[in-house]
Amino acid sequence: MTLARTWSVGLAGVSGAMVEVEVDMANGMPGVVLVGLPDAVVRQSVDRVRAAVVNAGATFPSQRRITIGLSPASMPKQGSGFDLALAAAVLAASGALPGRAVDQLVLLGELGLDGTVRAIRGVLPAVLAAARSGHRQVVVPAANADEAGLVEDIEVLPAATLAQVIGHLAGRAPLAPHVRGPLPPAPPVPDLRDVVGQAAGRRAVEVAAAGGHHLFLTGPPGAGKTMLAERLPGLLPPLDEQAALEVTAIHSVAGTLPPEAPLLRRPTFEAPHHSASMASLIGGGSGQIRPGALCRAHRGVLFMDEAPEFPRAVLDTLRQPLERGSVTIHRASGSATFPCRAQLVLAANPCPCATAAGDAACTCSPLERRRYQARLSGPLLDRIDLRVDLPPVTRAAWLDDLEPPEATAVVARRVAAARGAAMQRLAGTGLSVNSQVPGRLLRERWAVPRPSLRLAERALERGALSVRGFDRVLRVAWTVADLAGRSVPDPDDVAEALGMRLQRAAA
Ligand SMILES: [Zn+2]
């Protein structure tokens, strides 16, 4: 045989795309030609494959003219995941392996020079694509077996070395199919019960969870901003199967999937540092485009602590993707689109020196404090429905009643009921949580009775509330009513919503 073909999978964003690998062997000037938009890493693949084949005890056909085609030719090929398929196709074309053994097989994996099969990123979306296009068998790196095993309707053959793959394809020593074990229990989430005092903060995350509202927490260091934010994912409903696969695929491509928990079944929590680069926050990197923290927080929570310290450009860049629910990253080598329907939690200290309010150590002038807060003004803050000012924790604990704080499980049940009520009301609109409802729709279709609105209207007249701010109050009031099991917000619900808005200066 001088012509052989096999299959591998390339990645476009977080979905896999089948790639046919064809190898033609001819007489003539010895050498290897690679066609079909390979990137630099794929081009180096030939050298890795050559060394790996030799070290696996097989013969690389160095005296022949080898043409390797990757198709569809128009799709950019990135990364090292094609190595294994290339090796198999070359060996089949040279006659060392039967062509029939590889022509319907999908092979994924990077090769070490010594012939080991190394783990790659993006195995889950790749195996999903293979199963969807009707392939029955896929060879994956042994280290990725559990992740690949999440996909049904395809046989997963884990391999640790190229020699094992050759033995399998030659029919000498078949690879043992991966057996799907029970999924390990999801790791425990931080509990709301641990947050003592801070009743206002606990209520704020409950309302945020119930309505899907973005949240802005201000307060001195130690007030529990991070603790509260970390507990928001635990209040959100667990991911359904479709969502779990979607989120897991993103983390698989990002290379952040914990090996012990191959399927992410809980909303994730991402907390990028303010010194993080634009690429690590939004997505990018060299070679294969990786999703950033924003996309890894898809269907989960993106927490930005010390938000005023983030570069203004970064904050401004977040607005559109958050609104649209996806982000597209363009590069010379191609572009990738990632979903990013994340819930945002911003946190800020009241002043740049980050001492407790009223602390004698604070030397910031009122102007400095105002400037610090002003760094967050603008279009991003405009999208945030909830703004809560947390008191210093000692005072908060004093003011709090003495009952032990509610556990996450208890609050999560209330959140689930409230989300159910909102979903029912919004049925047929394509919307599912209150934070998504546009202002106009809110005023026309679900008008809140005038008597309930008196307080908010007065704030509007006083200029303490903008028209957009008024809409946000309405959205939150609906969530508060949903949590209380009321079919329409009453004056108290609107008052509470207003309170989660006016804590800071004019909104
Ligand atoms: Zn200060």
Residues whose N, C-alpha, C, O or C-beta is under 5 A from the ligand:
A	BS01	ZN	C351 P352 C353 A354 T355 C362 T363 C364
